[in-house]
Amino acid sequence: MSELLLAEAVGFTRSGDLVFDPVDVRLERGKALVIAGPNGSGKTTLLRLLAGILTPACGKLERHGSLAFLGHLAAVKGDLTVRENLEFTVRFCAHPGMPVNQALARVGLAGLGLRPARALSAGQKRRVGLACLLVARREIWLLDEPYASLDDVGGELVDSLLEQHLAGGGAVALSTHQRQPRLNTDPGRLLIRPAARGGE
């Protein structure tokens, strides 16, 4: 099946009001989708809905593949070393991927495996998050601002990892208001519109 995730007219309510106009999302193998919209429009909320962190208030959502979610903030445990953070991810994944040392080298953190995560810069923490995507093999990547805290070289790294994932039959949905993905094949684009409040 080429379709890994399908959402039909999904929406989310806060205090009884829709956050954004309900949307349709279709993620297929080898395809990327950029979720766009102004700040506060609901891009992060939509990604969390697709990931199963939040429950849709309306619509239908189906997933047909394993899933990884990388949030806007680096999900690293500061009291663990870089290596221990990745090993923690591997233990909770049914399908381990790239070996830890190889993943660290791939994201530019070779030699930092024993460093406490709290001692890393924001950009290095983002790279640890990217390495977590590599050590745990999952078909669907949902990425909230994956270019955040990264310089131009880091942005090129993200693009390279996306290309590699898509070439392997994976699918990606991401939000970004900074750098746009520079891929061999142009990604699809979904514009999120804030829902009108009553009387507006």
C-alpha positions as CSV (number, residue, x, y, z in Angstrom):
1,M,0.0,0.0,0.0
2,S,1.5,3.4,-1.0
3,E,-0.7,5.3,1.4
4,L,0.8,5.5,4.9
5,L,-1.5,8.1,6.4
6,L,-4.9,9.4,5.5
7,A,-6.9,12.2,7.3
8,E,-10.3,13.3,6.1
9,A,-11.8,16.6,7.3
10,V,-9.9,16.4,10.6
11,G,-10.1,19.2,13.1
12,F,-9.4,20.0,16.7
13,T,-11.4,22.1,19.1
14,R,-10.2,24.3,22.0
15,S,-12.8,25.6,24.4
16,G,-15.4,24.4,22.0
17,D,-14.1,26.3,19.0
18,L,-12.3,24.8,16.0
19,V,-8.6,25.7,15.9
20,F,-8.3,25.5,12.1
21,D,-10.6,24.7,9.2
22,P,-10.8,20.9,8.9
23,V,-8.3,19.5,6.5
24,D,-7.5,16.5,4.4
25,V,-4.0,14.9,4.5
26,R,-2.7,12.1,2.4
27,L,0.8,10.8,2.9
28,E,2.2,8.3,0.4
29,R,5.5,6.4,0.3
30,G,8.2,8.6,-1.1
31,K,6.2,11.8,-0.8
32,A,6.7,14.9,1.4
33,L,4.2,17.4,2.6
34,V,4.9,20.9,3.9
35,I,2.3,22.3,6.3
36,A,2.2,26.1,6.0
37,G,0.3,28.8,7.7
38,P,0.7,31.9,9.9
39,N,1.9,31.6,13.5
40,G,-0.9,30.3,15.7
41,S,-2.8,28.8,12.8
42,G,-2.6,25.3,14.1
43,K,0.3,23.7,12.3
44,T,1.7,22.1,15.4
45,T,-1.8,21.0,16.5
46,L,-2.3,19.3,13.2
47,L,1.0,17.4,13.4
48,R,0.1,16.3,16.9
49,L,-3.3,15.1,15.7
50,L,-1.6,13.1,12.9
51,A,0.8,11.6,15.4
52,G,-1.9,10.5,17.8
53,I,-0.8,12.8,20.6
54,L,-4.1,14.7,20.3
55,T,-7.5,13.3,19.4
56,P,-9.4,14.8,16.5
57,A,-12.7,16.5,17.3
58,C,-14.0,15.7,13.9
59,G,-13.1,13.7,10.8
60,K,-11.4,10.4,10.1
61,L,-7.7,9.4,10.6
62,E,-6.0,6.2,9.5
63,R,-2.4,5.2,9.8
64,H,-0.9,2.4,7.9
65,G,2.7,2.7,9.0
66,S,5.0,3.2,12.0
67,L,5.4,6.8,13.0
68,A,8.0,9.1,14.5
69,F,7.2,12.6,15.8
70,L,9.9,15.3,16.3
71,G,8.6,18.3,18.0
72,H,9.7,22.0,17.8
73,L,11.6,21.6,21.1
74,A,14.4,19.0,21.3
75,A,13.1,16.0,23.2
76,V,16.3,15.1,24.9
77,K,16.8,14.1,28.5
78,G,19.5,16.5,29.9
79,D,20.7,14.1,32.6
80,L,21.5,11.4,30.1
81,T,24.5,11.5,27.7
82,V,23.9,11.8,24.0
83,R,24.5,8.1,23.5
84,E,22.1,7.2,26.3
85,N,19.4,9.3,24.7
86,L,19.7,7.4,21.5
87,E,19.9,4.0,23.2
88,F,16.7,5.0,25.1
89,T,15.0,5.5,21.7
90,V,16.3,2.2,20.4
91,R,14.9,0.3,23.3
92,F,11.4,1.5,22.6
93,C,11.4,0.9,18.9
94,A,10.3,-2.4,17.4
95,H,12.5,-1.9,14.4
96,P,16.0,-0.5,15.2
97,G,17.6,1.3,12.4
98,M,21.1,2.8,12.1
99,P,23.7,1.9,14.8
100,V,24.1,4.7,17.3
101,N,27.7,5.5,16.4
102,Q,26.8,5.7,12.7
103,A,23.8,7.9,13.4
104,L,26.0,10.3,15.5
105,A,28.5,10.6,12.7
106,R,25.7,11.1,10.2
107,V,24.3,14.1,12.0
108,G,27.7,15.6,12.8
109,L,28.0,14.6,16.5
110,A,30.8,12.0,16.2
111,G,32.8,12.1,19.4
112,L,30.0,13.6,21.5
113,G,28.3,10.4,22.6
114,L,29.5,10.7,26.2
115,R,28.6,14.4,26.6
116,P,25.6,15.1,28.9
117,A,22.8,16.3,26.7
118,R,22.3,19.4,29.0
119,A,25.7,20.6,27.9
120,L,24.8,20.7,24.2
121,S,23.9,23.8,22.2
122,A,20.3,24.2,20.8
123,G,21.6,23.2,17.4
124,Q,23.3,20.1,18.8
125,K,20.2,19.1,20.6
126,R,18.3,19.4,17.3
127,R,20.8,17.1,15.7
128,V,20.3,14.5,18.6
129,G,16.6,14.6,17.7
130,L,17.5,13.9,14.0
131,A,19.7,11.1,15.1
132,C,16.8,9.6,17.0
133,L,14.9,9.4,13.7
134,L,17.8,7.3,12.3
135,V,18.3,4.8,15.1
136,A,14.6,3.9,15.2
137,R,13.2,2.8,11.8
138,R,9.8,4.3,11.2
139,E,7.9,4.9,7.9
140,I,6.2,8.2,8.7
141,W,8.1,11.2,9.9
142,L,6.1,14.1,11.4
143,L,8.4,17.0,12.0
144,D,7.6,20.3,13.6
145,E,10.1,23.0,12.6
146,P,12.9,20.6,11.8
147,Y,15.2,23.4,10.7
148,A,14.9,25.3,14.0
149,S,18.2,26.2,15.7
150,L,20.2,24.9,12.7
151,D,22.6,26.9,10.5
152,D,22.9,26.5,6.8
153,V,24.9,23.3,7.1
154,G,22.4,21.9,9.5
155,G,19.6,22.8,7.1
156,E,21.4,20.9,4.3
157,L,21.7,17.9,6.7
158,V,17.9,17.9,7.2
159,D,17.3,18.0,3.5
160,S,19.7,15.1,3.0
161,L,18.0,13.0,5.7
162,L,14.6,13.8,4.1
163,E,15.8,12.7,0.7
164,Q,17.2,9.5,2.2
165,H,14.0,8.7,4.0
166,L,11.8,9.3,1.0
167,A,14.1,7.3,-1.3
168,G,13.6,4.4,1.2
169,G,9.9,4.5,0.8
170,G,9.1,6.7,3.8
171,A,6.8,9.7,4.0
172,V,7.2,13.0,5.6
173,A,5.0,15.8,6.8
174,L,6.7,18.9,8.3
175,S,6.0,22.4,9.3
176,T,8.4,25.3,8.8
177,H,8.4,29.0,8.7
178,Q,12.1,29.3,8.1
179,R,14.0,27.4,5.4
180,Q,11.9,25.5,2.9
181,P,12.9,21.9,2.1
182,R,15.2,21.7,-0.9
183,L,14.4,18.2,-2.4
184,N,14.8,16.6,-5.7
185,T,11.1,16.4,-6.0
186,D,9.0,19.4,-4.9
187,P,6.9,18.5,-1.8
188,G,3.2,18.9,-1.6
189,R,1.9,21.9,0.3
190,L,-1.0,22.3,2.7
191,L,-2.1,25.7,3.9
192,I,-3.7,25.8,7.4
193,R,-6.3,28.5,7.9
194,P,-7.4,29.5,11.4
195,A,-11.1,28.7,11.9
196,A,-13.4,31.7,12.1
197,R,-14.9,32.2,15.6
198,G,-18.6,32.6,16.2
199,G,-19.8,35.9,14.7
200,E,-16.5,36.5,12.8
